[in-house]
Amino acid sequence: MSFKRLIEAGFIVFLAICGAISSARAEPFKIVGFGDSLMAGFGLGPGEGFTDKLQAALRAKGHDVTVANAGVSGDTTSGGLARLDWSVPDGTQLVILELGANDMLRGVSPEIPRKNLDDMLGKLKERKIAVLLAGMRAAPNLGADYQAAFDAIYPALSEKYGVPLYPFFLDGVAGQPGMQLEDGLHPSARGVDQMVERILPAVEKAIAAVPGGS
């Protein structure tokens, strides 16, 4: 092969590599919202759920992201653990982990959601997927002992795994007039707007902490 052809071949290879790198960079940052009905958008119309509105808010701020909805209404931490592997696909870069409310509403011993969330965080760590842990708080009517044990789950696991904690997923919505549906449990469309506005800085910080995040 002549020197000229070697140069041409090398240039073609160089362009192919540049194209592959450019294509990789063009891939959006992949987020999965993994949770229960609060994540799934129970009782809301198309585009009104948390993941849709979070994706829109992040894109409005210049982030090239997709936010997949892996919420299942009625899911407990046990159900979440059972479906984690296939609900969070390979290539996911950040999981917003929001589970535990249904365990609490059923009065399940706090040790069960603690163990299940611990196992989920361990699995995601093994897969090298970043996590933003979205906390939940126990209803006061369950008693002070239960409330203390349940509420302690999220900060303890955040510290154990070194993952960021958003202390209360329903911050600004729980107990606020006009922010919930008639059932008094699930956020209204207006409530979702509030949730997204409040969690957005934490999500942006979590994205920035991931290598290649924007």
Secondary structure as UniProt FT lines:
FT   HELIX           3..26
FT   STRAND          29..35
FT   HELIX           37..40
FT   TURN            41..43
FT   TURN            46..47
FT   HELIX           50..60
FT   TURN            61..62
FT   STRAND          65..71
FT   TURN            73..74
FT   HELIX           77..87
FT   TURN            90..91
FT   STRAND          94..98
FT   HELIX           101..105
FT   TURN            106..107
FT   HELIX           111..126
FT   TURN            127..128
FT   STRAND          130..134
FT   HELIX           140..142
FT   HELIX           144..151
FT   HELIX           153..161
FT   STRAND          165..166
FT   TURN            169..175
FT   TURN            177..178
FT   TURN            182..183
FT   HELIX           189..209
FT   TURN            211..212
//
